[in-house]
Amino acid sequence: MPMNERLKLSRNRWILNFGLLLVLVGLIYYGYRNNPAVTLQMCLNAPLRYDQKEIGVGTEAIVVEVLPDGFLLKEMDRTIRVKGNPQNVDQGDFVRMQAIFHKEGYLELKRLHVAKGRRLRIFISILPALLVLFLLFRTYRFDWRRMLFTERT
Amino acid sequence: MMPDLITHFAAAYILKVPSRWSRFRVPFYLGAILPDLLSRPFYILYPPATYTVYSLHTPVVSVIVCFLIAQFFEGEIRSRIRTNFLLGIALHFGLDFLQKHVIVSYYWFFPFSWKTFELGLFWPEDSLRLVPLWISIVFIIEVTGQVKKRIKKTQEN
């Protein structure tokens, strides 16, 4: 292929890459700004506004203490009391739940799922990620000059 | 919350066993774990990032990322790389769709709708019980494949 044709193709590729990247960043920003979910952090920051609001809690939320009538939950460095049947909850468990927020600073449990084995799931997920990356670089070679993966022969 | 990556990888591996498809198996595997790779590390290591990165685990955004990654492959193989990436991503979301959650799970139609639904057949952690089975199946297929290759090579010589 002639040099000027190759340069044109390469320039078109970078324009397309830039366009895709722009759309990607735009979508991430749109998602961040417009998500309708009410989070526990929002409730704790404005308790009066979200009083009696049913919310979903589960952003790496961990049980820090089990109580006779519920448990203490920690999410993003903030701790809140959860009132309700603690079921099979243990200290250190990851949980996801639906609960009603009360302005007095506690949650009334509606539905709970204890994510037993979450740590193990995260740990074992590292292995296939490394394996696929290994296979990728074993099958393809990255040409830094052209910024392209080429098939290894 | 989604099945572990061993389950996602094993499903992709088993589907790609037929040898005529094996040339582009790596992008298929990568597609099968890509949505989790794009989002999970961020919010596991830094939970406040959850609402910034969750959109990376949606079909539309995954497809855009797939197109972007495919751009970094040679022109002659780019379309096949892209197709295999896309099929891998479809498999990933197919498995995720089978799960159940107590709170909002996946925004399938992001950015057009915030509706969320799933089949609700199993909890994300349930897939852990089958991990030894997946590893055994992948191991058996891989070893059988290697043995067959060696026999073929010996016969050719």
Interface residues (C-beta under 8 A of the other chain):
Chain A: L9 R13 L16 N17 L20 L21 V23 L24 L27 I28 Y30 G31 Y32 N35 P36 A37 T39 G56 V57 G58 T59 E60 E75 M76 R96 M97 Q98 R111 L112 H113 A115 K116 G117 R118 L120 R121 I122 I124 S125 I126 L127 P128 A129 L131 V132 L135 L136 T139 Y140 M147 L148 F149 T150 E151
Chain B: M1 D4 L5 I6 H8 F9 V26 Y29 L30 I33 D36 L37 R40 Y43 I44 P47 P48 T50 Y51 T52 V53 Y54 S55 L56 T58 V60 V61 I64 V65 F67 L68 Q71 F72 F73 E74 G75 I77 H101 V102 I103 V104 F110 P111 W114 W123 P124 E125 S127 L128 V131
